[in-house]
Amino acid sequence: MLAVLSGAAVVPVYITGSGRAWPKGQRLPRRTQVTVTFGPPVRFSDEGGKARKERYAEASRVMMAAIADLRDQVTGATPDRVPWQHVRAMGGAGLGAQSPPQNS
């Protein structure tokens, strides 16, 4: 909601290893490797024409897809859906979802 209203960039993040670091039922965490992977920032414009609840839900879907893409990159899994970058290209984001240009 705040990202849509303010236009602030949101950075998707995927964390692996936290379950091993502090398993359910353990009183104290264990020493283990935890990996944090950051994706490119995404911005959402507060476009008129759509209901506020619909814009928030759409922004949430785009962010969850971005996090799932990070998961797929880290784990090497094959995505079972259209990657979030393609949602915008196909006109499905509708919120002005943008990631900055990638430097090659």
Beta strands, then each sheet from edge to edge (+ up, - down):
strand 1: 13-16
strand 2: 35-38
sheet 1: 1+ 2-
end
